[in-house]
Amino acid sequence: MFYFYNNGITLICDKAKNSPGNGAIALSGVSIVNGAQTVNSLASLAKNDSLDENVDILIRIIQIKEYEQRAKITEYLNSQTPIKESYFIANNSIIRKLQEDLFEKAYYLERQINEYEYKCQYQDMTKFENYHILPVENAVQHYVGAYVNNKAAQAKSGKSVLFDQNNIEENIKDISAEKVIMSDVLYAKISSIITLYRKNRRNPNNSEFSDYLGIDKSNYISDLYSFLNTGDILLLNSVTNIKRNKPSLTIDESIKESIDLIRDIISSDEQFKDQAPATLTKSNRLFESVQNSINKQH
């Protein structure tokens, strides 16, 4: 009775080609829009040789290329199941082209969650084995945080809002493989510097962070840099703006300049000093203050 109890599987694709002779159908640009849990369950059973050959399941295949209609189909078929907004952009034409462009630069953009891992189980992925795997959520968040100044604070305070169907096209209209890679590289470096700061907070005798800034240990005041604990996107936005105005600066030089700038802006504003760092680093006013300061300097 499985056929009658289960809702089946619905797929959307760019192109479908029937082969009546062997009962097969070849799909390109395909995504499962309803029934992913069923597919995973069946695949797991098949992998363990536990799938009954007599199991039948209803399959619906929709051939359609238009992004907005694909998004609506996905939304309506999942109306009773909460799904992440980022799921809707998997078939966005901009994101699909971005994935192709990133392939040429040894980056594998995962348009869907755990896409690379799943594909490794069912097809030959050896040509991608040395590629940098980048989830689309991280790519979009870091790109917006770095390059879209008026949405940078939102990239920190409300990541999910970036993928809202009403805003996503505007948010990624100027995205490119080069910008995605740069924001990814910068974010990784910034994260490593934040780790140095956290190590110092845990152990005052650790001087790696103060050494990085070029500050003598006796003159270093850890609390002045408490914004770093949650300031990853704030720092990313600042570094990107500084590098745009001073392209000759190295990444490390831009990070150090950004840290000093943010520290001074917070220290000189009573409202900023009174706010908890976790709240402060989501503040649109602080993002704007840093951006304005950079623009005035250059």
ChimeraX attribute file (.defattr): number of C-alpha atoms within 10 A of each C-alpha:
attribute: neighborCount
match mode: 1-to-1
recipient: residues
	/A:1	7
	/A:2	11
	/A:3	11
	/A:4	10
	/A:5	8
	/A:6	13
	/A:7	14
	/A:8	18
	/A:9	18
	/A:10	19
	/A:11	19
	/A:12	24
	/A:13	18
	/A:14	14
	/A:15	15
	/A:16	17
	/A:17	11
	/A:18	11
	/A:19	10
	/A:20	8
	/A:21	6
	/A:22	7
	/A:23	7
	/A:24	10
	/A:25	11
	/A:26	10
	/A:27	17
	/A:28	12
	/A:29	14
	/A:30	18
	/A:31	19
	/A:32	15
	/A:33	20
	/A:34	22
	/A:35	18
	/A:36	15
	/A:37	11
	/A:38	15
	/A:39	14
	/A:40	12
	/A:41	13
	/A:42	16
	/A:43	15
	/A:44	13
	/A:45	13
	/A:46	13
	/A:47	11
	/A:48	9
	/A:49	9
	/A:50	11
	/A:51	14
	/A:52	10
	/A:53	7
	/A:54	6
	/A:55	10
	/A:56	13
	/A:57	15
	/A:58	12
	/A:59	11
	/A:60	11
	/A:61	17
	/A:62	15
	/A:63	17
	/A:64	15
	/A:65	16
	/A:66	12
	/A:67	16
	/A:68	13
	/A:69	11
	/A:70	21
	/A:71	18
	/A:72	13
	/A:73	18
	/A:74	21
	/A:75	19
	/A:76	12
	/A:77	13
	/A:78	14
	/A:79	10
	/A:80	8
	/A:81	10
	/A:82	8
	/A:83	12
	/A:84	10
	/A:85	17
	/A:86	21
	/A:87	18
	/A:88	23
	/A:89	23
	/A:90	19
	/A:91	23
	/A:92	19
	/A:93	13
	/A:94	17
	/A:95	20
	/A:96	17
	/A:97	14
	/A:98	20
	/A:99	20
	/A:100	14
	/A:101	17
	/A:102	21
	/A:103	16
	/A:104	10
	/A:105	13
	/A:106	15
	/A:107	20
	/A:108	24
	/A:109	27
	/A:110	21
	/A:111	24
	/A:112	17
	/A:113	14
	/A:114	12
	/A:115	14
	/A:116	19
	/A:117	12
	/A:118	11
	/A:119	11
	/A:120	13
	/A:121	10
	/A:122	9
	/A:123	8
	/A:124	10
	/A:125	12
	/A:126	9
	/A:127	8
	/A:128	15
	/A:129	13
	/A:130	10
	/A:131	15
	/A:132	14
	/A:133	17
	/A:134	20
	/A:135	17
	/A:136	22
	/A:137	22
	/A:138	16
	/A:139	21
	/A:140	24
	/A:141	25
	/A:142	29
	/A:143	28
	/A:144	29
	/A:145	28
	/A:146	28
	/A:147	22
	/A:148	18
	/A:149	19
	/A:150	14
	/A:151	19
	/A:152	28
	/A:153	24
	/A:154	21
	/A:155	24
	/A:156	22
	/A:157	17
	/A:158	14
	/A:159	20
	/A:160	15
	/A:161	15
	/A:162	23
	/A:163	22
	/A:164	16
	/A:165	16
	/A:166	10
	/A:167	11
	/A:168	18
	/A:169	15
	/A:170	10
	/A:171	19
	/A:172	17
	/A:173	9
	/A:174	13
	/A:175	18
	/A:176	18
	/A:177	20
	/A:178	13
	/A:179	17
	/A:180	25
	/A:181	18
	/A:182	16
	/A:183	26
	/A:184	21
	/A:185	14
	/A:186	22
	/A:187	22
	/A:188	14
	/A:189	16
	/A:190	22
	/A:191	19
	/A:192	12
	/A:193	20
	/A:194	21
	/A:195	16
	/A:196	18
	/A:197	23
	/A:198	17
	/A:199	16
	/A:200	17
	/A:201	16
	/A:202	9
	/A:203	10
	/A:204	10
	/A:205	10
	/A:206	16
	/A:207	18
	/A:208	16
	/A:209	21
	/A:210	19
	/A:211	13
	/A:212	13
	/A:213	17
	/A:214	11
	/A:215	13
	/A:216	10
	/A:217	15
	/A:218	7
	/A:219	8
	/A:220	16
	/A:221	11
	/A:222	14
	/A:223	10
	/A:224	15
	/A:225	20
	/A:226	17
	/A:227	22
	/A:228	25
	/A:229	16
	/A:230	17
	/A:231	24
	/A:232	20
	/A:233	28
	/A:234	29
	/A:235	30
	/A:236	28
	/A:237	28
	/A:238	28
	/A:239	27
	/A:240	23
	/A:241	21
	/A:242	23
	/A:243	16
	/A:244	12
	/A:245	14
	/A:246	12
	/A:247	12
	/A:248	10
	/A:249	14
	/A:250	10
	/A:251	18
	/A:252	16
	/A:253	14
	/A:254	21
	/A:255	24
	/A:256	16
	/A:257	17
	/A:258	23
	/A:259	19
	/A:260	13
	/A:261	17
	/A:262	23
	/A:263	17
	/A:264	14
	/A:265	16
	/A:266	21
	/A:267	15
	/A:268	10
	/A:269	11
	/A:270	10
	/A:271	10
	/A:272	18
	/A:273	14
	/A:274	11
	/A:275	13
	/A:276	11
	/A:277	18
	/A:278	15
	/A:279	13
	/A:280	21
	/A:281	25
	/A:282	21
	/A:283	20
	/A:284	18
	/A:285	13
	/A:286	19
	/A:287	23
	/A:288	15
	/A:289	15
	/A:290	22
	/A:291	18
	/A:292	12
	/A:293	14
	/A:294	17
	/A:295	12
	/A:296	8
	/A:297	8
	/A:298	9
